[in-house]
Amino acid sequence: MKRVAANGQKHRAVLTKHAKLGVVMTSIALLAAGCADMPIFHGPAEATGFATKPAEGADFVKTSRPEEMDYTSVGIEPGHPPDKPRDAVGVKKLQAELEAQRDAGHAILQKLSPGAAAAQDAKAKSKVVATKRKTQSGAAEKQKDEGQAPASQ
């Protein structure tokens, strides 16, 4: 029986310890909530002296600033208008810029390793030649088609 009584007192001590801790944590949470700009928490916190009202600005500050300031939040980008599609001049300009960047990259590569740069240049030249051949053969076929079209009418 003594053992049961001792265990009961031990549990009561633990419960009161947890109850005290709960009261302390609740009061800390309410005091911290008093700093929030919510009237239900801020009013009592202000009455007990844990929160204050912001001081009024000087007259020259009030007159020199607008009442509503429109700031962009930190970390949020404003929306960008959608890009317009490029016209033929814009495409040519972009293509020239990309080719200039490619040439600059090849120049750097050639300085670093002349053998690798030569291989890259050979590949680029073969692509250009192949593209020219395709366009020339396509133009020749168009001329043939155009030449045959009037004769068949």
Phi and psi restraints in degrees (value plus and minus 20) as a CYANA .aco file:
   2 LYS   PHI     -83.1   -43.1
   2 LYS   PSI     -55.4   -15.4
   3 ARG   PHI     -86.4   -46.4
   3 ARG   PSI     -61.1   -21.1
   4 VAL   PHI     -85.0   -45.0
   4 VAL   PSI     -61.2   -21.2
   5 ALA   PHI     -84.8   -44.8
   5 ALA   PSI     -59.3   -19.3
   6 ALA   PHI     -86.5   -46.5
   6 ALA   PSI     -61.8   -21.8
   7 ASN   PHI     -85.1   -45.1
   7 ASN   PSI     -58.6   -18.6
   8 GLY   PHI     -83.4   -43.4
   8 GLY   PSI     -60.2   -20.2
   9 GLN   PHI     -89.0   -49.0
   9 GLN   PSI     -54.8   -14.8
  10 LYS   PHI     -85.5   -45.5
  10 LYS   PSI     -62.4   -22.4
  11 HIS   PHI     -87.2   -47.2
  11 HIS   PSI     -57.2   -17.2
  12 ARG   PHI     -84.1   -44.1
  12 ARG   PSI     -58.6   -18.6
  13 ALA   PHI     -85.1   -45.1
  13 ALA   PSI     -60.4   -20.4
  14 VAL   PHI     -86.6   -46.6
  14 VAL   PSI     -62.5   -22.5
  15 LEU   PHI     -82.7   -42.7
  15 LEU   PSI     -62.6   -22.6
  16 THR   PHI     -88.5   -48.5
  16 THR   PSI     -53.5   -13.5
  17 LYS   PHI     -84.6   -44.6
  17 LYS   PSI     -64.0   -24.0
  18 HIS   PHI     -88.8   -48.8
  18 HIS   PSI     -56.8   -16.8
  19 ALA   PHI     -84.4   -44.4
  19 ALA   PSI     -62.3   -22.3
  20 LYS   PHI     -83.4   -43.4
  20 LYS   PSI     -63.1   -23.1
  21 LEU   PHI     -82.8   -42.8
  21 LEU   PSI     -60.7   -20.7
  22 GLY   PHI     -82.4   -42.4
  22 GLY   PSI     -61.4   -21.4
  23 VAL   PHI     -84.9   -44.9
  23 VAL   PSI     -63.2   -23.2
  24 VAL   PHI     -83.0   -43.0
  24 VAL   PSI     -65.9   -25.9
  25 MET   PHI     -85.8   -45.8
  25 MET   PSI     -58.9   -18.9
  26 THR   PHI     -83.7   -43.7
  26 THR   PSI     -62.6   -22.6
  27 SER   PHI     -87.0   -47.0
  27 SER   PSI     -58.1   -18.1
  28 ILE   PHI     -84.1   -44.1
  28 ILE   PSI     -61.8   -21.8
  29 ALA   PHI     -83.4   -43.4
  29 ALA   PSI     -61.2   -21.2
  30 LEU   PHI     -87.4   -47.4
  30 LEU   PSI     -57.9   -17.9
  31 LEU   PHI     -86.3   -46.3
  31 LEU   PSI     -60.5   -20.5
  32 ALA   PHI     -87.5   -47.5
  32 ALA   PSI     -56.3   -16.3
  33 ALA   PHI     -87.4   -47.4
  33 ALA   PSI     -44.1    -4.1
  34 GLY   PHI     -84.4   -44.4
  34 GLY   PSI     -43.8    -3.8
  35 CYS   PHI     -97.2   -57.2
  35 CYS   PSI     -37.4     2.6
  36 ALA   PHI     -90.6   -50.6
  36 ALA   PSI     137.3   177.3
  37 ASP   PHI    -110.9   -70.9
  37 ASP   PSI      33.6    73.6
  38 MET   PHI    -137.9   -97.9
  38 MET   PSI     104.1   144.1
  39 PRO   PHI     -78.2   -38.2
  39 PRO   PSI     -52.1   -12.1
  40 ILE   PHI     -85.8   -45.8
  40 ILE   PSI     -52.1   -12.1
  41 PHE   PHI    -117.2   -77.2
  41 PHE   PSI     -56.6   -16.6
  42 HIS   PHI     -89.7   -49.7
  42 HIS   PSI     -56.7   -16.7
  43 GLY   PHI     -80.0   -40.0
  43 GLY   PSI     -75.4   -35.4
  44 PRO   PHI     -82.9   -42.9
  44 PRO   PSI     -56.9   -16.9
  45 ALA   PHI     -86.6   -46.6
  45 ALA   PSI     -56.0   -16.0
  46 GLU   PHI     -89.2   -49.2
  46 GLU   PSI     -57.7   -17.7
  47 ALA   PHI     -86.3   -46.3
  47 ALA   PSI     -54.9   -14.9
  48 THR   PHI    -105.6   -65.6
  48 THR   PSI     -29.5    10.5
  49 GLY   PHI      76.4   116.4
  49 GLY   PSI     -11.9    28.1
  50 PHE   PHI    -107.8   -67.8
  50 PHE   PSI     -37.7     2.3
  51 ALA   PHI    -151.4  -111.4
  51 ALA   PSI     134.4   174.4
  52 THR   PHI    -150.5  -110.5
  52 THR   PSI     145.2   185.2
  53 LYS   PHI    -111.8   -71.8
  53 LYS   PSI     126.4   166.4
  54 PRO   PHI     -86.3   -46.3
  54 PRO   PSI     124.1   164.1
  55 ALA   PHI     -89.5   -49.5
  55 ALA   PSI     127.4   167.4
  56 GLU   PHI     -91.3   -51.3
  56 GLU   PSI     123.2   163.2
  57 GLY   PHI     -96.5   -56.5
  57 GLY   PSI     140.2   180.2
  58 ALA   PHI     -87.0   -47.0
  58 ALA   PSI     140.8   180.8
  59 ASP   PHI     -80.9   -40.9
  59 ASP   PSI     -61.6   -21.6
  60 PHE   PHI     -86.8   -46.8
  60 PHE   PSI     -48.8    -8.8
  61 VAL   PHI     -91.0   -51.0
  61 VAL   PSI     -62.7   -22.7
  62 LYS   PHI     -82.5   -42.5
  62 LYS   PSI     -59.8   -19.8
  63 THR   PHI     -97.0   -57.0
  63 THR   PSI     -47.2    -7.2
  64 SER   PHI    -106.2   -66.2
  64 SER   PSI     -33.3     6.7
  65 ARG   PHI    -137.4   -97.4
  65 ARG   PSI     127.6   167.6
  66 PRO   PHI     -91.1   -51.1
  66 PRO   PSI     138.7   178.7
  67 GLU   PHI     -90.1   -50.1
  67 GLU   PSI     -61.5   -21.5
  68 GLU   PHI    -129.5   -89.5
  68 GLU   PSI      97.7   137.7
  69 MET   PHI    -122.0   -82.0
  69 MET   PSI     110.3   150.3
  70 ASP   PHI    -122.9   -82.9
  70 ASP   PSI      73.2   113.2
  71 TYR   PHI    -120.8   -80.8
  71 TYR   PSI     127.5   167.5
  72 THR   PHI    -106.1   -66.1
  72 THR   PSI     112.6   152.6
  73 SER   PHI     -83.1   -43.1
  73 SER   PSI     129.6   169.6
  74 VAL   PHI     -90.0   -50.0
  74 VAL   PSI     114.3   154.3
  75 GLY   PHI      67.4   107.4
  75 GLY   PSI     -20.9    19.1
  76 ILE   PHI    -137.1   -97.1
  76 ILE   PSI     101.7   141.7
  77 GLU   PHI    -106.3   -66.3
  77 GLU   PSI     119.4   159.4
  78 PRO   PHI     -88.3   -48.3
  78 PRO   PSI     136.3   176.3
  79 GLY   PHI     -87.0   -47.0
  79 GLY   PSI     121.0   161.0
  80 HIS   PHI    -122.1   -82.1
  80 HIS   PSI     121.0   161.0
  81 PRO   PHI     -86.5   -46.5
  81 PRO   PSI     130.1   170.1
  82 PRO   PHI     -85.3   -45.3
  82 PRO   PSI     125.7   165.7
  83 ASP   PHI     -91.2   -51.2
  83 ASP   PSI     121.7   161.7
  84 LYS   PHI    -101.8   -61.8
  84 LYS   PSI     129.1   169.1
  85 PRO   PHI     -85.5   -45.5
  85 PRO   PSI     126.9   166.9
  86 ARG   PHI     -97.8   -57.8
  86 ARG   PSI     125.2   165.2
  87 ASP   PHI    -110.9   -70.9
  87 ASP   PSI    -196.4  -156.4
  88 ALA   PHI     -82.0   -42.0
  88 ALA   PSI     -58.2   -18.2
  89 VAL   PHI     -86.6   -46.6
  89 VAL   PSI     -61.8   -21.8
  90 GLY   PHI     -84.4   -44.4
  90 GLY   PSI     -57.6   -17.6
  91 VAL   PHI     -85.5   -45.5
  91 VAL   PSI     -64.2   -24.2
  92 LYS   PHI     -82.9   -42.9
  92 LYS   PSI     -61.1   -21.1
  93 LYS   PHI     -84.5   -44.5
  93 LYS   PSI     -64.8   -24.8
  94 LEU   PHI     -83.5   -43.5
  94 LEU   PSI     -61.0   -21.0
  95 GLN   PHI     -82.9   -42.9
  95 GLN   PSI     -60.2   -20.2
  96 ALA   PHI     -85.1   -45.1
  96 ALA   PSI     -60.5   -20.5
  97 GLU   PHI     -83.3   -43.3
  97 GLU   PSI     -63.2   -23.2
  98 LEU   PHI     -85.9   -45.9
  98 LEU   PSI     -59.4   -19.4
  99 GLU   PHI     -85.9   -45.9
  99 GLU   PSI     -57.0   -17.0
 100 ALA   PHI     -84.9   -44.9
 100 ALA   PSI     -60.5   -20.5
 101 GLN   PHI     -85.3   -45.3
 101 GLN   PSI     -60.2   -20.2
 102 ARG   PHI     -82.4   -42.4
 102 ARG   PSI     -64.0   -24.0
 103 ASP   PHI     -84.0   -44.0
 103 ASP   PSI     -59.4   -19.4
 104 ALA   PHI     -84.3   -44.3
 104 ALA   PSI     -59.8   -19.8
 105 GLY   PHI     -84.2   -44.2
 105 GLY   PSI     -60.5   -20.5
 106 HIS   PHI     -85.0   -45.0
 106 HIS   PSI     -57.1   -17.1
 107 ALA   PHI     -84.6   -44.6
 107 ALA   PSI     -61.3   -21.3
 108 ILE   PHI     -85.5   -45.5
 108 ILE   PSI     -62.9   -22.9
 109 LEU   PHI     -82.8   -42.8
 109 LEU   PSI     -58.7   -18.7
 110 GLN   PHI     -86.1   -46.1
 110 GLN   PSI     -56.4   -16.4
 111 LYS   PHI     -86.8   -46.8
 111 LYS   PSI     -57.5   -17.5
 112 LEU   PHI     -97.4   -57.4
 112 LEU   PSI     -65.1   -25.1
 113 SER   PHI    -166.2  -126.2
 113 SER   PSI      79.8   119.8
 114 PRO   PHI     -79.4   -39.4
 114 PRO   PSI     -54.3   -14.3
 115 GLY   PHI     -88.0   -48.0
 115 GLY   PSI     -63.9   -23.9
 116 ALA   PHI     -87.2   -47.2
 116 ALA   PSI     -57.4   -17.4
 117 ALA   PHI     -85.4   -45.4
 117 ALA   PSI     -58.4   -18.4
 118 ALA   PHI     -84.0   -44.0
 118 ALA   PSI     -59.9   -19.9
 119 ALA   PHI     -85.5   -45.5
 119 ALA   PSI     -61.6   -21.6
 120 GLN   PHI     -83.4   -43.4
 120 GLN   PSI     -63.4   -23.4
 121 ASP   PHI     -83.1   -43.1
 121 ASP   PSI     -59.5   -19.5
 122 ALA   PHI     -84.3   -44.3
 122 ALA   PSI     -61.5   -21.5
 123 LYS   PHI     -83.5   -43.5
 123 LYS   PSI     -64.4   -24.4
 124 ALA   PHI     -83.6   -43.6
 124 ALA   PSI     -62.3   -22.3
 125 LYS   PHI     -85.8   -45.8
 125 LYS   PSI     -58.9   -18.9
 126 SER   PHI     -86.9   -46.9
 126 SER   PSI     -55.3   -15.3
 127 LYS   PHI     -85.6   -45.6
 127 LYS   PSI     -61.3   -21.3
 128 VAL   PHI     -85.0   -45.0
 128 VAL   PSI     -62.7   -22.7
 129 VAL   PHI     -84.1   -44.1
 129 VAL   PSI     -62.7   -22.7
 130 ALA   PHI     -83.6   -43.6
 130 ALA   PSI     -59.8   -19.8
 131 THR   PHI     -85.2   -45.2
 131 THR   PSI     -62.1   -22.1
 132 LYS   PHI     -83.5   -43.5
 132 LYS   PSI     -60.5   -20.5
 133 ARG   PHI     -83.5   -43.5
 133 ARG   PSI     -61.6   -21.6
 134 LYS   PHI     -83.9   -43.9
 134 LYS   PSI     -63.0   -23.0
 135 THR   PHI     -88.0   -48.0
 135 THR   PSI     -57.4   -17.4
 136 GLN   PHI     -87.3   -47.3
 136 GLN   PSI     -61.7   -21.7
 137 SER   PHI     -88.9   -48.9
 137 SER   PSI     -55.2   -15.2
 138 GLY   PHI     -85.4   -45.4
 138 GLY   PSI     -59.7   -19.7
 139 ALA   PHI     -87.0   -47.0
 139 ALA   PSI     -58.7   -18.7
 140 ALA   PHI     -85.4   -45.4
 140 ALA   PSI     -59.5   -19.5
 141 GLU   PHI     -86.9   -46.9
 141 GLU   PSI     -57.1   -17.1
 142 LYS   PHI     -83.5   -43.5
 142 LYS   PSI     -61.8   -21.8
 143 GLN   PHI     -84.7   -44.7
 143 GLN   PSI     -58.0   -18.0
 144 LYS   PHI     -83.6   -43.6
 144 LYS   PSI     -67.0   -27.0
 145 ASP   PHI     -80.7   -40.7
 145 ASP   PSI     -62.0   -22.0
 146 GLU   PHI     -88.3   -48.3
 146 GLU   PSI     -56.2   -16.2
 147 GLY   PHI     -88.9   -48.9
 147 GLY   PSI     -55.6   -15.6
 148 GLN   PHI    -100.3   -60.3
 148 GLN   PSI     -48.9    -8.9
 149 ALA   PHI     -81.3   -41.3
 149 ALA   PSI     -67.6   -27.6
 150 PRO   PHI     -85.2   -45.2
 150 PRO   PSI     -52.9   -12.9
 151 ALA   PHI     -88.8   -48.8
 151 ALA   PSI     -53.3   -13.3
 152 SER   PHI     -97.2   -57.2
 152 SER   PSI     -37.7     2.3
